[in-house]
């Protein structure tokens, strides 16, 4: 048995997220169908993290087992061939140790969230950024983000539907950069709660707009109540950036 690790890039606009959901179009279903066309039998793949409907990925990682050994370039070529014309690309493939697991071997996951901050709507980046019209204050958002660094109970910053037993997570890094009218939020942690990144961004944007004071992020964190935090930012601005093993 040979275990293959693949890195996947995709535009999630027309998909119902990563995970299988019956016959609904998902990234996992599309890749498994491509494997079926190539290998001739059903193969289950395992992703390093779930992405919701409309969320994109630059570096999703998955693994699967095949009984036959193929050169990694052959896996890339074959899967990309059968994935056409879907907006999914197998960026790389490799044969890995059979103990490797795309989810449980991960030590860090990184996300990027993109905001377009200008009066006019996006054309080239439609469905790939959150369009915010009101001017954002970078310094205030950066200052507020510091309250979220480190180990905290992030109950206020996760979905009420989150099924995680513990809401305690450690946010290793959060940076916010600006390039002309584009803002980019980078967040890194071993694992994230459901909608955690999107709620953090939605809350920080309220600070950036001047609707919240900087220390209201700290207050929201301490209340451990979803109602205390800001809105959930739209899915289409979020990108699963990379996984470290």
Secondary structure, DSSP 8 states (H G I E B T S, - for coil): -EEEEEEEEE--TTSS-SS--TTS--HHHHHHHHHHHHHSS----EESS---TT-EEEEEEEEEEESS---HHHHHHHHHHHHTTSSEEEEEEEEE-TT--TTTT--EEEEEEEEEESSS--STTTTTSEEE-S---HHHHHHHHGGGSEEEE-GGGS-TT---S--EEEEEEEEEEEETTEEEEEEEES---TTHHHHHHHHHHHHHHTSS-TTHHHHHHHHT-GGGS-----GGGEEEEEEE-
